[in-house]
Amino acid sequence: MSTSPPPSWPHCGQGADPGTDPIGCRGIHVPGHTMCLAHLTCTIWFNGAQFSGDARFDSARFTGKAGFDRAQFSGSAVFNEVRTGADWR
Ligand SMILES: [Zn+2]
């Protein structure tokens, strides 16, 4: 069982289980959605997007297309163990 504290950002929570993983997916919500981009199945584009603060996509699984053309990150951007299901730019 994970002893990690819940993330400080509004997180996705997909796959949460009271017994084994009460937090679930730690992916941050995509603006305008209640899931992280890993669990959104639609195409999502961040072309030219400006991320303020840190952006974390740890273990993200992109099931749709994701684009980051000219996206700007003012903090650190973490893409550990990202898996893609479609196009990745
Ligand atoms: Zn998620």
PDB file of the backbone (N, CA, C, O) and the ligand in Angstrom, with CONECT records:
HET     ZN  A 101       1
ATOM      1  N   MET A   1       0.844  -1.196   0.000  1.00  0.00           N
ATOM      2  CA  MET A   1       0.000   0.000   0.000  1.00  0.00           C
ATOM      3  C   MET A   1       0.877   1.242   0.000  1.00  0.00           C
ATOM      4  O   MET A   1       1.871   1.322   0.721  1.00  0.00           O
ATOM      5  N   SER A   2       0.496   2.189  -0.808  1.00  0.00           N
ATOM      6  CA  SER A   2       1.262   3.413  -0.911  1.00  0.00           C
ATOM      7  C   SER A   2       1.094   4.264   0.340  1.00  0.00           C
ATOM      8  O   SER A   2      -0.006   4.393   0.877  1.00  0.00           O
ATOM      9  N   THR A   3       2.186   4.833   0.789  1.00  0.00           N
ATOM     10  CA  THR A   3       2.123   5.745   1.927  1.00  0.00           C
ATOM     11  C   THR A   3       2.324   7.187   1.484  1.00  0.00           C
ATOM     12  O   THR A   3       2.461   8.086   2.314  1.00  0.00           O
ATOM     13  N   SER A   4       2.343   7.403   0.185  1.00  0.00           N
ATOM     14  CA  SER A   4       2.540   8.752  -0.314  1.00  0.00           C
ATOM     15  C   SER A   4       1.350   9.625   0.047  1.00  0.00           C
ATOM     16  O   SER A   4       0.206   9.173  -0.010  1.00  0.00           O
ATOM     17  N   PRO A   5       1.611  10.863   0.414  1.00  0.00           N
ATOM     18  CA  PRO A   5       0.480  11.770   0.680  1.00  0.00           C
ATOM     19  C   PRO A   5      -0.221  12.106  -0.623  1.00  0.00           C
ATOM     20  O   PRO A   5       0.376  12.011  -1.696  1.00  0.00           O
ATOM     21  N   PRO A   6      -1.480  12.499  -0.537  1.00  0.00           N
ATOM     22  CA  PRO A   6      -2.174  12.893  -1.765  1.00  0.00           C
ATOM     23  C   PRO A   6      -1.520  14.119  -2.358  1.00  0.00           C
ATOM     24  O   PRO A   6      -0.934  14.922  -1.632  1.00  0.00           O
ATOM     25  N   PRO A   7      -1.610  14.273  -3.655  1.00  0.00           N
ATOM     26  CA  PRO A   7      -0.988  15.442  -4.292  1.00  0.00           C
ATOM     27  C   PRO A   7      -1.679  16.727  -3.885  1.00  0.00           C
ATOM     28  O   PRO A   7      -2.835  16.715  -3.461  1.00  0.00           O
ATOM     29  N   SER A   8      -0.970  17.831  -4.014  1.00  0.00           N
ATOM     30  CA  SER A   8      -1.506  19.125  -3.599  1.00  0.00           C
ATOM     31  C   SER A   8      -2.331  19.779  -4.703  1.00  0.00           C
ATOM     32  O   SER A   8      -2.890  20.860  -4.516  1.00  0.00           O
ATOM     33  N   TRP A   9      -2.400  19.118  -5.844  1.00  0.00           N
ATOM     34  CA  TRP A   9      -3.164  19.678  -6.958  1.00  0.00           C
ATOM     35  C   TRP A   9      -4.465  18.875  -7.122  1.00  0.00           C
ATOM     36  O   TRP A   9      -4.554  17.743  -6.646  1.00  0.00           O
ATOM     37  N   PRO A  10      -5.461  19.447  -7.785  1.00  0.00           N
ATOM     38  CA  PRO A  10      -6.687  18.680  -8.046  1.00  0.00           C
ATOM     39  C   PRO A  10      -6.372  17.491  -8.938  1.00  0.00           C
ATOM     40  O   PRO A  10      -6.038  17.653 -10.111  1.00  0.00           O
ATOM     41  N   HIS A  11      -6.480  16.299  -8.375  1.00  0.00           N
ATOM     42  CA  HIS A  11      -6.003  15.136  -9.123  1.00  0.00           C
ATOM     43  C   HIS A  11      -7.154  14.283  -9.627  1.00  0.00           C
ATOM     44  O   HIS A  11      -8.290  14.375  -9.161  1.00  0.00           O
ATOM     45  N   CYS A  12      -6.823  13.483 -10.560  1.00  0.00           N
ATOM     46  CA  CYS A  12      -7.767  12.690 -11.348  1.00  0.00           C
ATOM     47  C   CYS A  12      -8.497  11.638 -10.505  1.00  0.00           C
ATOM     48  O   CYS A  12      -9.727  11.578 -10.521  1.00  0.00           O
ATOM     49  N   GLY A  13      -7.761  10.825  -9.784  1.00  0.00           N
ATOM     50  CA  GLY A  13      -8.365   9.823  -8.905  1.00  0.00           C
ATOM     51  C   GLY A  13      -8.837   8.570  -9.594  1.00  0.00           C
ATOM     52  O   GLY A  13      -9.385   7.685  -8.936  1.00  0.00           O
ATOM     53  N   GLN A  14      -8.649   8.457 -10.883  1.00  0.00           N
ATOM     54  CA  GLN A  14      -9.053   7.250 -11.588  1.00  0.00           C
ATOM     55  C   GLN A  14      -8.303   6.045 -11.025  1.00  0.00           C
ATOM     56  O   GLN A  14      -7.103   6.111 -10.761  1.00  0.00           O
ATOM     57  N   GLY A  15      -9.022   4.958 -10.848  1.00  0.00           N
ATOM     58  CA  GLY A  15      -8.390   3.736 -10.372  1.00  0.00           C
ATOM     59  C   GLY A  15      -8.217   3.682  -8.870  1.00  0.00           C
ATOM     60  O   GLY A  15      -7.576   2.763  -8.359  1.00  0.00           O
ATOM     61  N   ALA A  16      -8.775   4.650  -8.146  1.00  0.00           N
ATOM     62  CA  ALA A  16      -8.629   4.654  -6.698  1.00  0.00           C
ATOM     63  C   ALA A  16      -9.332   3.441  -6.092  1.00  0.00           C
ATOM     64  O   ALA A  16     -10.400   3.032  -6.548  1.00  0.00           O
ATOM     65  N   ASP A  17      -8.720   2.885  -5.071  1.00  0.00           N
ATOM     66  CA  ASP A  17      -9.291   1.753  -4.355  1.00  0.00           C
ATOM     67  C   ASP A  17      -9.044   1.966  -2.872  1.00  0.00           C
ATOM     68  O   ASP A  17      -7.904   2.195  -2.468  1.00  0.00           O
ATOM     69  N   PRO A  18     -10.090   1.897  -2.047  1.00  0.00           N
ATOM     70  CA  PRO A  18      -9.906   2.184  -0.612  1.00  0.00           C
ATOM     71  C   PRO A  18      -8.879   1.280   0.056  1.00  0.00           C
ATOM     72  O   PRO A  18      -8.233   1.681   1.023  1.00  0.00           O
ATOM     73  N   GLY A  19      -8.728   0.073  -0.451  1.00  0.00           N
ATOM     74  CA  GLY A  19      -7.828  -0.856   0.205  1.00  0.00           C
ATOM     75  C   GLY A  19      -6.395  -0.771  -0.255  1.00  0.00           C
ATOM     76  O   GLY A  19      -5.472  -0.955   0.538  1.00  0.00           O
ATOM     77  N   THR A  20      -6.201  -0.498  -1.517  1.00  0.00           N
ATOM     78  CA  THR A  20      -4.850  -0.570  -2.056  1.00  0.00           C
ATOM     79  C   THR A  20      -4.286   0.766  -2.502  1.00  0.00           C
ATOM     80  O   THR A  20      -3.080   0.993  -2.411  1.00  0.00           O
ATOM     81  N   ASP A  21      -5.150   1.655  -2.985  1.00  0.00           N
ATOM     82  CA  ASP A  21      -4.667   2.935  -3.494  1.00  0.00           C
ATOM     83  C   ASP A  21      -5.764   3.985  -3.338  1.00  0.00           C
ATOM     84  O   ASP A  21      -6.506   4.254  -4.282  1.00  0.00           O
ATOM     85  N   PRO A  22      -5.867   4.578  -2.146  1.00  0.00           N
ATOM     86  CA  PRO A  22      -6.965   5.518  -1.898  1.00  0.00           C
ATOM     87  C   PRO A  22      -6.861   6.806  -2.705  1.00  0.00           C
ATOM     88  O   PRO A  22      -7.828   7.562  -2.793  1.00  0.00           O
ATOM     89  N   ILE A  23      -5.729   7.053  -3.277  1.00  0.00           N
ATOM     90  CA  ILE A  23      -5.543   8.295  -4.015  1.00  0.00           C
ATOM     91  C   ILE A  23      -5.883   8.119  -5.485  1.00  0.00           C
ATOM     92  O   ILE A  23      -6.462   9.010  -6.107  1.00  0.00           O
ATOM     93  N   GLY A  24      -5.527   6.981  -6.033  1.00  0.00           N
ATOM     94  CA  GLY A  24      -5.764   6.757  -7.449  1.00  0.00           C
ATOM     95  C   GLY A  24      -4.786   7.541  -8.298  1.00  0.00           C
ATOM     96  O   GLY A  24      -3.689   7.880  -7.857  1.00  0.00           O
ATOM     97  N   CYS A  25      -5.190   7.816  -9.494  1.00  0.00           N
ATOM     98  CA  CYS A  25      -4.319   8.521 -10.431  1.00  0.00           C
ATOM     99  C   CYS A  25      -3.997   9.906  -9.903  1.00  0.00           C
ATOM    100  O   CYS A  25      -4.891  10.651  -9.502  1.00  0.00           O
ATOM    101  N   ARG A  26      -2.712  10.248  -9.904  1.00  0.00           N
ATOM    102  CA  ARG A  26      -2.267  11.547  -9.386  1.00  0.00           C
ATOM    103  C   ARG A  26      -2.164  12.606 -10.465  1.00  0.00           C
ATOM    104  O   ARG A  26      -1.663  13.704 -10.221  1.00  0.00           O
ATOM    105  N   GLY A  27      -2.628  12.284 -11.638  1.00  0.00           N
ATOM    106  CA  GLY A  27      -2.537  13.256 -12.720  1.00  0.00           C
ATOM    107  C   GLY A  27      -3.391  14.490 -12.436  1.00  0.00           C
ATOM    108  O   GLY A  27      -4.513  14.383 -11.942  1.00  0.00           O
ATOM    109  N   ILE A  28      -2.855  15.631 -12.749  1.00  0.00           N
ATOM    110  CA  ILE A  28      -3.595  16.878 -12.515  1.00  0.00           C
ATOM    111  C   ILE A  28      -4.716  17.003 -13.528  1.00  0.00           C
ATOM    112  O   ILE A  28      -4.595  16.552 -14.667  1.00  0.00           O
ATOM    113  N   HIS A  29      -5.809  17.620 -13.103  1.00  0.00           N
ATOM    114  CA  HIS A  29      -6.944  17.819 -13.990  1.00  0.00           C
ATOM    115  C   HIS A  29      -6.550  18.643 -15.209  1.00  0.00           C
ATOM    116  O   HIS A  29      -5.800  19.613 -15.109  1.00  0.00           O
ATOM    117  N   VAL A  30      -7.059  18.244 -16.332  1.00  0.00           N
ATOM    118  CA  VAL A  30      -6.973  19.096 -17.504  1.00  0.00           C
ATOM    119  C   VAL A  30      -7.982  20.224 -17.307  1.00  0.00           C
ATOM    120  O   VAL A  30      -9.126  19.965 -16.932  1.00  0.00           O
ATOM    121  N   PRO A  31      -7.580  21.466 -17.551  1.00  0.00           N
ATOM    122  CA  PRO A  31      -8.529  22.574 -17.366  1.00  0.00           C
ATOM    123  C   PRO A  31      -9.840  22.317 -18.087  1.00  0.00           C
ATOM    124  O   PRO A  31      -9.855  22.003 -19.277  1.00  0.00           O
ATOM    125  N   GLY A  32     -10.938  22.452 -17.362  1.00  0.00           N
ATOM    126  CA  GLY A  32     -12.249  22.225 -17.944  1.00  0.00           C
ATOM    127  C   GLY A  32     -12.714  20.786 -17.862  1.00  0.00           C
ATOM    128  O   GLY A  32     -13.818  20.469 -18.306  1.00  0.00           O
ATOM    129  N   HIS A  33     -11.889  19.905 -17.301  1.00  0.00           N
ATOM    130  CA  HIS A  33     -12.234  18.489 -17.176  1.00  0.00           C
ATOM    131  C   HIS A  33     -11.998  18.035 -15.737  1.00  0.00           C
ATOM    132  O   HIS A  33     -11.339  18.722 -14.957  1.00  0.00           O
ATOM    133  N   THR A  34     -12.537  16.887 -15.404  1.00  0.00           N
ATOM    134  CA  THR A  34     -12.315  16.347 -14.062  1.00  0.00           C
ATOM    135  C   THR A  34     -11.364  15.162 -14.098  1.00  0.00           C
ATOM    136  O   THR A  34     -11.242  14.436 -13.112  1.00  0.00           O
ATOM    137  N   MET A  35     -10.700  14.961 -15.207  1.00  0.00           N
ATOM    138  CA  MET A  35      -9.713  13.893 -15.317  1.00  0.00           C
ATOM    139  C   MET A  35      -8.406  14.464 -15.826  1.00  0.00           C
ATOM    140  O   MET A  35      -8.353  15.549 -16.404  1.00  0.00           O
ATOM    141  N   CYS A  36      -7.355  13.696 -15.590  1.00  0.00           N
ATOM    142  CA  CYS A  36      -6.065  14.098 -16.135  1.00  0.00           C
ATOM    143  C   CYS A  36      -6.039  13.772 -17.623  1.00  0.00           C
ATOM    144  O   CYS A  36      -6.908  13.068 -18.136  1.00  0.00           O
ATOM    145  N   LEU A  37      -5.047  14.288 -18.289  1.00  0.00           N
ATOM    146  CA  LEU A  37      -5.017  14.050 -19.731  1.00  0.00           C
ATOM    147  C   LEU A  37      -4.720  12.606 -20.072  1.00  0.00           C
ATOM    148  O   LEU A  37      -4.987  12.162 -21.189  1.00  0.00           O
ATOM    149  N   ALA A  38      -4.168  11.865 -19.118  1.00  0.00           N
ATOM    150  CA  ALA A  38      -3.922  10.450 -19.372  1.00  0.00           C
ATOM    151  C   ALA A  38      -5.216   9.672 -19.485  1.00  0.00           C
ATOM    152  O   ALA A  38      -5.277   8.663 -20.187  1.00  0.00           O
ATOM    153  N   HIS A  39      -6.244  10.130 -18.803  1.00  0.00           N
ATOM    154  CA  HIS A  39      -7.495   9.397 -18.811  1.00  0.00           C
ATOM    155  C   HIS A  39      -8.547  10.021 -19.722  1.00  0.00           C
ATOM    156  O   HIS A  39      -9.623   9.454 -19.909  1.00  0.00           O
ATOM    157  N   LEU A  40      -8.251  11.148 -20.270  1.00  0.00           N
ATOM    158  CA  LEU A  40      -9.125  11.690 -21.303  1.00  0.00           C
ATOM    159  C   LEU A  40      -8.855  10.913 -22.579  1.00  0.00           C
ATOM    160  O   LEU A  40      -7.703  10.680 -22.945  1.00  0.00           O
ATOM    161  N   THR A  41      -9.902  10.523 -23.237  1.00  0.00           N
ATOM    162  CA  THR A  41      -9.700   9.726 -24.442  1.00  0.00           C
ATOM    163  C   THR A  41      -9.776  10.572 -25.699  1.00  0.00           C
ATOM    164  O   THR A  41      -9.532  10.084 -26.802  1.00  0.00           O
ATOM    165  N   CYS A  42     -10.108  11.817 -25.532  1.00  0.00           N
ATOM    166  CA  CYS A  42     -10.190  12.670 -26.702  1.00  0.00           C
ATOM    167  C   CYS A  42      -8.807  13.213 -27.044  1.00  0.00           C
ATOM    168  O   CYS A  42      -7.877  13.147 -26.239  1.00  0.00           O
ATOM    169  N   THR A  43      -8.698  13.734 -28.218  1.00  0.00           N
ATOM    170  CA  THR A  43      -7.463  14.407 -28.614  1.00  0.00           C
ATOM    171  C   THR A  43      -7.311  15.682 -27.813  1.00  0.00           C
ATOM    172  O   THR A  43      -8.269  16.435 -27.640  1.00  0.00           O
ATOM    173  N   ILE A  44      -6.122  15.919 -27.332  1.00  0.00           N
ATOM    174  CA  ILE A  44      -5.906  17.137 -26.548  1.00  0.00           C
ATOM    175  C   ILE A  44      -4.630  17.810 -27.025  1.00  0.00           C
ATOM    176  O   ILE A  44      -3.595  17.171 -27.215  1.00  0.00           O
ATOM    177  N   TRP A  45      -4.733  19.078 -27.206  1.00  0.00           N
ATOM    178  CA  TRP A  45      -3.610  19.845 -27.720  1.00  0.00           C
ATOM    179  C   TRP A  45      -3.199  20.896 -26.712  1.00  0.00           C
ATOM    180  O   TRP A  45      -4.040  21.587 -26.136  1.00  0.00           O
ATOM    181  N   PHE A  46      -1.929  21.008 -26.509  1.00  0.00           N
ATOM    182  CA  PHE A  46      -1.388  22.064 -25.651  1.00  0.00           C
ATOM    183  C   PHE A  46      -0.512  22.990 -26.479  1.00  0.00           C
ATOM    184  O   PHE A  46       0.417  23.614 -25.966  1.00  0.00           O
ATOM    185  N   ASN A  47      -0.816  23.069 -27.741  1.00  0.00           N
ATOM    186  CA  ASN A  47       0.018  23.901 -28.605  1.00  0.00           C
ATOM    187  C   ASN A  47       0.049  25.331 -28.108  1.00  0.00           C
ATOM    188  O   ASN A  47      -0.986  25.989 -28.011  1.00  0.00           O
ATOM    189  N   GLY A  48       1.221  25.799 -27.799  1.00  0.00           N
ATOM    190  CA  GLY A  48       1.357  27.164 -27.329  1.00  0.00           C
ATOM    191  C   GLY A  48       0.868  27.375 -25.912  1.00  0.00           C
ATOM    192  O   GLY A  48       0.841  28.510 -25.436  1.00  0.00           O
ATOM    193  N   ALA A  49       0.482  26.320 -25.232  1.00  0.00           N
ATOM    194  CA  ALA A  49      -0.021  26.465 -23.862  1.00  0.00           C
ATOM    195  C   ALA A  49       1.103  26.942 -22.949  1.00  0.00           C
ATOM    196  O   ALA A  49       2.273  26.629 -23.169  1.00  0.00           O
ATOM    197  N   GLN A  50       0.736  27.692 -21.936  1.00  0.00           N
ATOM    198  CA  GLN A  50       1.710  28.161 -20.968  1.00  0.00           C
ATOM    199  C   GLN A  50       1.359  27.546 -19.619  1.00  0.00           C
ATOM    200  O   GLN A  50       0.314  27.841 -19.037  1.00  0.00           O
ATOM    201  N   PHE A  51       2.235  26.700 -19.142  1.00  0.00           N
ATOM    202  CA  PHE A  51       2.044  26.063 -17.852  1.00  0.00           C
ATOM    203  C   PHE A  51       2.783  26.879 -16.801  1.00  0.00           C
ATOM    204  O   PHE A  51       4.003  27.030 -16.875  1.00  0.00           O
ATOM    205  N   SER A  52       2.057  27.402 -15.832  1.00  0.00           N
ATOM    206  CA  SER A  52       2.726  28.124 -14.751  1.00  0.00           C
ATOM    207  C   SER A  52       2.946  27.162 -13.594  1.00  0.00           C
ATOM    208  O   SER A  52       2.073  26.353 -13.280  1.00  0.00           O
ATOM    209  N   GLY A  53       4.084  27.247 -12.974  1.00  0.00           N
ATOM    210  CA  GLY A  53       4.424  26.299 -11.924  1.00  0.00           C
ATOM    211  C   GLY A  53       4.881  24.986 -12.541  1.00  0.00           C
ATOM    212  O   GLY A  53       5.181  24.917 -13.733  1.00  0.00           O
ATOM    213  N   ASP A  54       4.928  23.962 -11.730  1.00  0.00           N
ATOM    214  CA  ASP A  54       5.415  22.678 -12.202  1.00  0.00           C
ATOM    215  C   ASP A  54       4.296  21.894 -12.880  1.00  0.00           C
ATOM    216  O   ASP A  54       3.141  21.938 -12.459  1.00  0.00           O
ATOM    217  N   ALA A  55       4.656  21.196 -13.909  1.00  0.00           N
ATOM    218  CA  ALA A  55       3.703  20.321 -14.595  1.00  0.00           C
ATOM    219  C   ALA A  55       4.203  18.893 -14.441  1.00  0.00           C
ATOM    220  O   ALA A  55       5.351  18.593 -14.769  1.00  0.00           O
ATOM    221  N   ARG A  56       3.354  18.025 -13.949  1.00  0.00           N
ATOM    222  CA  ARG A  56       3.769  16.643 -13.739  1.00  0.00           C
ATOM    223  C   ARG A  56       2.860  15.716 -14.534  1.00  0.00           C
ATOM    224  O   ARG A  56       1.635  15.775 -14.433  1.00  0.00           O
ATOM    225  N   PHE A  57       3.484  14.874 -15.313  1.00  0.00           N
ATOM    226  CA  PHE A  57       2.742  13.908 -16.107  1.00  0.00           C
ATOM    227  C   PHE A  57       3.264  12.508 -15.789  1.00  0.00           C
ATOM    228  O   PHE A  57       3.324  11.646 -16.666  1.00  0.00           O
ATOM    229  N   ASP A  58       3.641  12.288 -14.522  1.00  0.00           N
ATOM    230  CA  ASP A  58       4.208  11.003 -14.142  1.00  0.00           C
ATOM    231  C   ASP A  58       3.267   9.860 -14.502  1.00  0.00           C
ATOM    232  O   ASP A  58       2.079   9.880 -14.179  1.00  0.00           O
ATOM    233  N   SER A  59       3.813   8.894 -15.159  1.00  0.00           N
ATOM    234  CA  SER A  59       3.067   7.690 -15.514  1.00  0.00           C
ATOM    235  C   SER A  59       1.828   7.996 -16.350  1.00  0.00           C
ATOM    236  O   SER A  59       0.879   7.212 -16.382  1.00  0.00           O
ATOM    237  N   ALA A  60       1.846   9.124 -17.016  1.00  0.00           N
ATOM    238  CA  ALA A  60       0.696   9.470 -17.856  1.00  0.00           C
ATOM    239  C   ALA A  60       0.569   8.473 -19.002  1.00  0.00           C
ATOM    240  O   ALA A  60       1.561   8.028 -19.578  1.00  0.00           O
ATOM    241  N   ARG A  61      -0.646   8.144 -19.307  1.00  0.00           N
ATOM    242  CA  ARG A  61      -0.913   7.275 -20.437  1.00  0.00           C
ATOM    243  C   ARG A  61      -1.863   8.021 -21.365  1.00  0.00           C
ATOM    244  O   ARG A  61      -3.050   8.170 -21.074  1.00  0.00           O
ATOM    245  N   PHE A  62      -1.335   8.472 -22.455  1.00  0.00           N
ATOM    246  CA  PHE A  62      -2.149   9.212 -23.395  1.00  0.00           C
ATOM    247  C   PHE A  62      -2.890   8.216 -24.271  1.00  0.00           C
ATOM    248  O   PHE A  62      -2.289   7.517 -25.086  1.00  0.00           O
ATOM    249  N   THR A  63      -4.201   8.162 -24.091  1.00  0.00           N
ATOM    250  CA  THR A  63      -4.969   7.229 -24.897  1.00  0.00           C
ATOM    251  C   THR A  63      -5.456   7.887 -26.184  1.00  0.00           C
ATOM    252  O   THR A  63      -5.814   7.207 -27.146  1.00  0.00           O
ATOM    253  N   GLY A  64      -5.465   9.188 -26.186  1.00  0.00           N
ATOM    254  CA  GLY A  64      -5.766   9.900 -27.417  1.00  0.00           C
ATOM    255  C   GLY A  64      -4.506  10.561 -27.920  1.00  0.00           C
ATOM    256  O   GLY A  64      -3.399  10.215 -27.507  1.00  0.00           O
ATOM    257  N   LYS A  65      -4.677  11.497 -28.797  1.00  0.00           N
ATOM    258  CA  LYS A  65      -3.520  12.235 -29.280  1.00  0.00           C
ATOM    259  C   LYS A  65      -3.224  13.379 -28.326  1.00  0.00           C
ATOM    260  O   LYS A  65      -4.129  13.949 -27.716  1.00  0.00           O
ATOM    261  N   ALA A  66      -1.951  13.702 -28.207  1.00  0.00           N
ATOM    262  CA  ALA A  66      -1.559  14.818 -27.368  1.00  0.00           C
ATOM    263  C   ALA A  66      -0.488  15.617 -28.091  1.00  0.00           C
ATOM    264  O   ALA A  66       0.474  15.058 -28.619  1.00  0.00           O
ATOM    265  N   GLY A  67      -0.664  16.893 -28.107  1.00  0.00           N
ATOM    266  CA  GLY A  67       0.312  17.750 -28.773  1.00  0.00           C
ATOM    267  C   GLY A  67       0.795  18.847 -27.855  1.00  0.00           C
ATOM    268  O   GLY A  67       0.005  19.463 -27.138  1.00  0.00           O
ATOM    269  N   PHE A  68       2.076  19.089 -27.876  1.00  0.00           N
ATOM    270  CA  PHE A  68       2.669  20.125 -27.024  1.00  0.00           C
ATOM    271  C   PHE A  68       3.472  21.116 -27.847  1.00  0.00           C
ATOM    272  O   PHE A  68       4.444  21.689 -27.355  1.00  0.00           O
ATOM    273  N   ASP A  69       3.080  21.321 -29.086  1.00  0.00           N
ATOM    274  CA  ASP A  69       3.846  22.241 -29.924  1.00  0.00           C
ATOM    275  C   ASP A  69       3.927  23.624 -29.282  1.00  0.00           C
ATOM    276  O   ASP A  69       2.909  24.244 -28.978  1.00  0.00           O
ATOM    277  N   ARG A  70       5.129  24.082 -29.088  1.00  0.00           N
ATOM    278  CA  ARG A  70       5.386  25.430 -28.557  1.00  0.00           C
ATOM    279  C   ARG A  70       4.792  25.646 -27.171  1.00  0.00           C
ATOM    280  O   ARG A  70       4.597  26.791 -26.764  1.00  0.00           O
ATOM    281  N   ALA A  71       4.502  24.588 -26.444  1.00  0.00           N
ATOM    282  CA  ALA A  71       4.057  24.759 -25.059  1.00  0.00           C
ATOM    283  C   ALA A  71       5.208  25.307 -24.231  1.00  0.00           C
ATOM    284  O   ALA A  71       6.368  24.974 -24.469  1.00  0.00           O
ATOM    285  N   GLN A  72       4.882  26.146 -23.262  1.00  0.00           N
ATOM    286  CA  GLN A  72       5.907  26.759 -22.428  1.00  0.00           C
ATOM    287  C   GLN A  72       5.673  26.380 -20.975  1.00  0.00           C
ATOM    288  O   GLN A  72       4.554  26.443 -20.466  1.00  0.00           O
ATOM    289  N   PHE A  73       6.743  25.992 -20.335  1.00  0.00           N
ATOM    290  CA  PHE A  73       6.673  25.597 -18.930  1.00  0.00           C
ATOM    291  C   PHE A  73       7.508  26.561 -18.104  1.00  0.00           C
ATOM    292  O   PHE A  73       8.713  26.682 -18.322  1.00  0.00           O
ATOM    293  N   SER A  74       6.887  27.239 -17.169  1.00  0.00           N
ATOM    294  CA  SER A  74       7.653  28.171 -16.339  1.00  0.00           C
ATOM    295  C   SER A  74       8.336  27.446 -15.188  1.00  0.00           C
ATOM    296  O   SER A  74       9.332  27.934 -14.654  1.00  0.00           O
ATOM    297  N   GLY A  75       7.809  26.282 -14.799  1.00  0.00           N
ATOM    298  CA  GLY A  75       8.447  25.482 -13.765  1.00  0.00           C
ATOM    299  C   GLY A  75       9.033  24.240 -14.403  1.00  0.00           C
ATOM    300  O   GLY A  75       9.373  24.236 -15.586  1.00  0.00           O
ATOM    301  N   SER A  76       9.147  23.194 -13.617  1.00  0.00           N
ATOM    302  CA  SER A  76       9.662  21.967 -14.168  1.00  0.00           C
ATOM    303  C   SER A  76       8.528  21.161 -14.793  1.00  0.00           C
ATOM    304  O   SER A  76       7.389  21.210 -14.329  1.00  0.00           O
ATOM    305  N   ALA A  77       8.847  20.437 -15.827  1.00  0.00           N
ATOM    306  CA  ALA A  77       7.877  19.560 -16.467  1.00  0.00           C
ATOM    307  C   ALA A  77       8.384  18.138 -16.333  1.00  0.00           C
ATOM    308  O   ALA A  77       9.488  17.826 -16.780  1.00  0.00           O
ATOM    309  N   VAL A  78       7.595  17.281 -15.727  1.00  0.00           N
ATOM    310  CA  VAL A  78       8.015  15.915 -15.455  1.00  0.00           C
ATOM    311  C   VAL A  78       7.191  14.972 -16.303  1.00  0.00           C
ATOM    312  O   VAL A  78       5.961  15.004 -16.271  1.00  0.00           O
ATOM    313  N   PHE A  79       7.863  14.143 -17.052  1.00  0.00           N
ATOM    314  CA  PHE A  79       7.184  13.205 -17.941  1.00  0.00           C
ATOM    315  C   PHE A  79       7.674  11.785 -17.687  1.00  0.00           C
ATOM    316  O   PHE A  79       7.891  11.025 -18.631  1.00  0.00           O
ATOM    317  N   ASN A  80       7.849  11.425 -16.422  1.00  0.00           N
ATOM    318  CA  ASN A  80       8.342  10.088 -16.120  1.00  0.00           C
ATOM    319  C   ASN A  80       7.367   9.009 -16.584  1.00  0.00           C
ATOM    320  O   ASN A  80       6.170   9.081 -16.306  1.00  0.00           O
ATOM    321  N   GLU A  81       7.872   8.045 -17.269  1.00  0.00           N
ATOM    322  CA  GLU A  81       7.107   6.856 -17.633  1.00  0.00           C
ATOM    323  C   GLU A  81       5.830   7.175 -18.396  1.00  0.00           C
ATOM    324  O   GLU A  81       4.801   6.527 -18.209  1.00  0.00           O
ATOM    325  N   VAL A  82       5.912   8.171 -19.246  1.00  0.00           N
ATOM    326  CA  VAL A  82       4.746   8.491 -20.068  1.00  0.00           C
ATOM    327  C   VAL A  82       4.590   7.440 -21.160  1.00  0.00           C
ATOM    328  O   VAL A  82       5.561   7.035 -21.798  1.00  0.00           O
ATOM    329  N   ARG A  83       3.379   7.020 -21.355  1.00  0.00           N
ATOM    330  CA  ARG A  83       3.074   6.070 -22.417  1.00  0.00           C
ATOM    331  C   ARG A  83       2.080   6.734 -23.369  1.00  0.00           C
ATOM    332  O   ARG A  83       1.175   7.454 -22.947  1.00  0.00           O
ATOM    333  N   THR A  84       2.265   6.482 -24.613  1.00  0.00           N
ATOM    334  CA  THR A  84       1.387   7.105 -25.583  1.00  0.00           C
ATOM    335  C   THR A  84       0.590   6.041 -26.319  1.00  0.00           C
ATOM    336  O   THR A  84       1.083   4.950 -26.608  1.00  0.00           O
ATOM    337  N   GLY A  85      -0.638   6.385 -26.608  1.00  0.00           N
ATOM    338  CA  GLY A  85      -1.487   5.469 -27.349  1.00  0.00           C
ATOM    339  C   GLY A  85      -1.673   5.882 -28.782  1.00  0.00           C
ATOM    340  O   GLY A  85      -2.121   5.098 -29.618  1.00  0.00           O
ATOM    341  N   ALA A  86      -1.328   7.109 -29.059  1.00  0.00           N
ATOM    342  CA  ALA A  86      -1.512   7.616 -30.421  1.00  0.00           C
ATOM    343  C   ALA A  86      -0.360   8.555 -30.719  1.00  0.00           C
ATOM    344  O   ALA A  86       0.781   8.295 -30.336  1.00  0.00           O
ATOM    345  N   ASP A  87      -0.655   9.617 -31.384  1.00  0.00           N
ATOM    346  CA  ASP A  87       0.405  10.552 -31.752  1.00  0.00           C
ATOM    347  C   ASP A  87       0.969  11.246 -30.532  1.00  0.00           C
ATOM    348  O   ASP A  87       0.257  11.528 -29.568  1.00  0.00           O
ATOM    349  N   TRP A  88       2.235  11.510 -30.591  1.00  0.00           N
ATOM    350  CA  TRP A  88       2.939  12.239 -29.523  1.00  0.00           C
ATOM    351  C   TRP A  88       3.835  13.249 -30.182  1.00  0.00           C
ATOM    352  O   TRP A  88       4.707  12.893 -30.975  1.00  0.00           O
ATOM    353  N   ARG A  89       3.630  14.494 -29.865  1.00  0.00           N
ATOM    354  CA  ARG A  89       4.434  15.523 -30.516  1.00  0.00           C
ATOM    355  C   ARG A  89       5.140  16.379 -29.478  1.00  0.00           C
ATOM    356  O   ARG A  89       5.869  17.305 -29.834  1.00  0.00           O
TER     357      ARG A  89
HETATM  358 ZN    ZN A 101      -5.741  10.086 -14.466  1.00  0.00          ZN2+
END
